[in-house]
Amino acid sequence: MEKQTNAVGRRKEAVTRVFLSKGEGSITVNGKDYKTYFPLVYLQNQVLTPLKTVEAADKYNVVINATGGGVKGQAEAAKLGIARALIEANADLRPVLKAAGLLTRDSRSVERKKPGKKKARKSFQFSKR
């Protein structure tokens, strides 16, 4: 059996498990083609970014299990997961992916709601009198 590498990508509340194996370039997300799962073109581009950066779009088959968050968070989590899996498959790709900024986990997430406020920062209307 061929060697399969896997990695985890996270963004906001989304978590993706990425499985990478040698193949002809098919990308599947939760059992569907990635173009069906991510209907917006810019989200499809997010998923393809690491593969295009190392010019390996037609060399690997990618299977992604995505849970939590929204579509955008899942697409960006998949981007990180694919980049990490590519490094596990071939460590020589690390400098290229690092230079493109694809190995950085985007830690921004929703700020929690504070007591006595409407949202995280928004207050109720102030009335002096």
Secondary structure in CASP SS format (residue, H / E / C, confidence):
PFRMAT SS
TARGET T0000
AUTHOR 0000-0000-0000
METHOD secondary structure of the structure
MODEL  1
M C 1.00
E C 1.00
K C 1.00
Q E 1.00
T E 1.00
N E 1.00
A E 1.00
V E 1.00
G E 1.00
R E 1.00
R E 1.00
K C 1.00
E C 1.00
A E 1.00
V E 1.00
T E 1.00
R E 1.00
V E 1.00
F E 1.00
L E 1.00
S E 1.00
K E 1.00
G C 1.00
E C 1.00
G C 1.00
S C 1.00
I E 1.00
T E 1.00
V E 1.00
N C 1.00
G C 1.00
K E 1.00
D E 1.00
Y H 1.00
K H 1.00
T H 1.00
Y H 1.00
F C 1.00
P C 1.00
L C 1.00
V H 1.00
Y H 1.00
L H 1.00
Q H 1.00
N H 1.00
Q H 1.00
V H 1.00
L H 1.00
T H 1.00
P H 1.00
L H 1.00
K H 1.00
T H 1.00
V C 1.00
E C 1.00
A C 1.00
A C 1.00
D C 1.00
K C 1.00
Y E 1.00
N E 1.00
V E 1.00
V E 1.00
I E 1.00
N E 1.00
A E 1.00
T E 1.00
G C 1.00
G C 1.00
G C 1.00
V H 1.00
K H 1.00
G H 1.00
Q H 1.00
A H 1.00
E H 1.00
A H 1.00
A H 1.00
K H 1.00
L H 1.00
G H 1.00
I H 1.00
A H 1.00
R H 1.00
A H 1.00
L H 1.00
I H 1.00
E H 1.00
A H 1.00
N C 1.00
A H 1.00
D H 1.00
L H 1.00
R H 1.00
P H 1.00
V H 1.00
L H 1.00
K H 1.00
A H 1.00
A C 1.00
G C 1.00
L C 1.00
L C 1.00
T C 1.00
R C 1.00
D C 1.00
S C 1.00
R C 1.00
S C 1.00
V C 1.00
E C 1.00
R C 1.00
K C 1.00
K C 1.00
P C 1.00
G C 1.00
K C 1.00
K C 1.00
K C 1.00
A C 1.00
R C 1.00
K C 1.00
S C 1.00
F C 1.00
Q C 1.00
F C 1.00
S C 1.00
K C 1.00
R C 1.00
END
